[in-house]
Amino acid sequence: MKLVRTGKISYLQPAAPASGLTAGFSTRNGGVSRPPYHSLNLGTNTDDIKAHVEGNRSTFVRAFHLPLHQLLTVKQVHGNDLLLIDEPNLDLSHFARVEVDAIATNQPGIMIGILTADCYPLLLWNKQQTAIAAIHIGWRGAAGGLINKTIKAMTTHFDCIPAELVAAIGPGIGADSYEVDRPVRDAFRQGSGFWNEISRETSLGHWHLNLARSCRLQLEQAGLRPDDIEESGHCTLTQAEMFFSYRRDHGKTGRQIGFIMLNQ
């Protein structure tokens, strides 16, 4: 992925998208929020000044020549549900209160986004550029099989073929910075996520967890080709100049966005 600047913002742009898609992962730079939310905080669920967040979101969409009402984010709850939008919607505002952790659509002109600050934003699209998805992957989503659930929904409702899907895994907390305990281990062992391949024990009852690798392995298991999966390689916790991190900043921080849109 390459760092691109457009308007006042900068974002990581996946290598694969062609002219039919707009996709990427924002950084924390280019907004108006003050510390500890400086500066491009896009999270409406933070304690930042509301007007600053609204201004940041306006700045963000203007960089892509969009009105604010075409940006859709939802109420993320670390769950296992997804929102499917398969018909035109003139008003997207009612979706903002839906409690889900993935969005999939075949409708052009809707920029769907996942807000993160250590969890991983995962973007999906088919090579025909007729369907897209954005997924919020923390340890619960990874263990709960949300990736496979989203791919199955795209297959069922949008006639996607897994081998023709492309994925971009955005910035998130790196394995060396992410220590977890037994409840997380148990959730993976009882669910999805390839626990043995993504964990390294650091002390009794504690492990370092590689969520990016869990995403990749689950995508490959679902049928994606390894060469069609791109990882940003950026760690949100260690790169304070570029990204917000919930764990590093003890919860007082902003949110960046993983975003994707079928262009009209």
N, C-alpha and C positions, 0 to 999 in steps of 0.2 A: 504494500500500500504506500501511496505517496501523500505527503502533506500538501494540501492545496489551499490557497487563499482566494476567497471570493467575497466581494464587498468588504465588510468589517471583520468577517470571521475566517477561521482556518479549520480545516477538517481533513481526516484521513479518507482518501478515496480508494476503494477497491480497484484492482487492476482490470477486472472482467467486464464491468458494465459498459454497454454500448450506448448509442444515442437514444434508445428507447427507455432508458432508466436514469434516474437520479438517485444516488446512494452514497452513504458515507457515515463517518463517525465524528462528531464534533469534538473540539477541544474546549478548554475552559476560558479561552482568550477571545476578546472582542466585545464584551458586554459592559454593563454599567453597574453591576452589583458590587457592593463593598465587602471587605473581609468580614467573615470567613467565606463568603460566597462569591468572591471575586473570580472572574467577572461575568462570564457568559453562563450564568446559572439559568437553566431551562426548567428546573423542577418546581412545579406548583405545590408540591407536598413538603416544601422546606419552610423554615421560619424566616426566609428572606423577605424583604419588603415587596409586597405584591406588585406594585407599580414597576419595580426593577425587573422582576421576572417577566411581566407582560412586555416591557420594553425589549428585554433580551430575546423573547420569542418573536417579536416583530422584526428585530434586527436579523435574526436567523432566517426567517422565511423570505425577507426582502433580498437576501443574498442569492436566492434562487428564483427571484421575480414572482413570488407567490403571495397571495393574501393570507392573513393569519388563519382564516377559517378553513383553509385547506390542509392545515397541520393537525393530525390526530394523535393524541396520546391518551392513554387510559389509566385507570386506577390499578396500579400493579400491587399484587398482594402476596407474592411468592407462592402462587398456587399452580394449578395444572390445567387451567381453562384457557380457551382462546376465543377471540371474536372473529367471526367470518362476515365479511362484507361482500355480497355478490350482486348488488344492484345499486343504481345511482342513488345518492343521498345528498339533497341540497343543503341539509343542516346536519353537520357531524357532531354538534355540541353535546347531544344527548349520549353519545358513545363515551364521552370523557369520564363519566361516572361509572362505567361498567368495570367490574372487578375481574380482570383477566391478566394474563402474562404473555400473551401472544396475539398478534393481529395478522390476518391473512385476507387478501383481496385480489380481485381481478378487475377492479375499477380504476381507470386512469384518472390522474389529477388529484389523488388523495395521497399526501405524504404521511405515511404511518411511521411512528417513532416509539422507541423504547428508551426510557430514562434510566441511567445507571450511575453508580459511583463506587464500583468494585465488582459488581456482578457483570456478566458478559452480555453485550448486545449481539445477537446473531441475526443476520439478514439472509433471506433466501429468495431466489427468483429462478424461473425456468428460462432456458435458452431461447425459447420463442418469445420471451418477454410479454407474456399474457397473464402472469400471476406472480405475486410477491408475498413475503411474510417477514415480520419482525418479531423476534422472540427474546424474552428476558430470562437469562439463565443464571441463577444463583445455585447453591447446592441443592435446594429443594426442587427446583425445576429440572436440574440434571438428574437427580435421583428419581424424580417422578415421571420421567419419560416424556417431557413436554416437547422435545425435539421431534421424536417419532410421531407423536400425536398430531403435531402441526403438519408434518409431511404427509401423513395419511389423509388429513383434511384437504390438503392441496391436491392430492391424487383423486380423492373421491369427488370433490366439488368443482375442481378446475381442470380435471383431466391431465394433471401433470404426471410425468414419468420420473421417478426418483433419479435415474441415471442421467436425466437431462436437467437436473437442478444444479444450481451454482450456489455456494455459500460463502459468506464473509463473516469471520469471527472478529469482533472488534476488541478494543482495549478493555482489560479487566485486571483483577488482582493476580499477580504472578504466583506460581507455586511456592517459591521460596519465601513469599510474604504471607501466605495464607495457611495458618495452622488451624486445624479442626480437632474435635474430640469424638468420643464414642457414639453419641447420638447421631452425628453426621455419618460415621462409618456404618452404623446399623441401618440408616435410611438407604444408603447405597447398596448394601448387601441384600436388602429386602426388595429393592427396586431396580433401577437401571443405572448406567453410568460407569461400568468397568472399574470398580473400586481397586482391584489389585493392580491394574495398569496405571492408575492415576494418583496413587497415594504413596507416600514414603514416611515411615514411622520415625519420629524425631525423639520421642521419649514415651514412657509407658502411658498409653491412652491418648496420645497426641500424634497427629500426622500432618504433613504438608500435602495439600490437595491441589492438583493440576486440573482446574476446570476447563481450560482451553483444550487440553487433550481429551477430556471427557466429551466435549462438544464434537471434536473431530471424529472420535471413535464411534459415537452414536450416529453421526451423519453417514459415515462409511457403512455402518451396519444397516442403515435405512436404505442404502442403495446408491449414495452419491459416489462419484469417482474421486479418488484422492487428489487428483490434479485440479478438480473443480472446487476445492475447499481452500480458501485463503485465510491466513491468520495475520492479525496486525503485529503481534509480537510485543506490544506495549503493555507495561505494567502500570496500572493506575496508582498504586500505592507509592512506588518509588519515583514516579515522574510528576512531582508536585507542580512543576511549571506548566505542565500540559493538561493534567487531569484532576478532577475531583476524586477523593477517596474517603469513603465513609469510615473505614477502619483507621486510616492514618489520622484523620481529623476528628476522631471520636464522635462522629455523628453530626457535627456542625459543619456542613459542607453543602455544595451545590450538586447539580446533576448535569451530565453531558447526555447526548442523545445519539442513538443509532437510528438512522432514517433511510427510507427507501420509498420511491414513487415511480409508478408507470407514467411516463410523460404523455401528455395529451397530443 
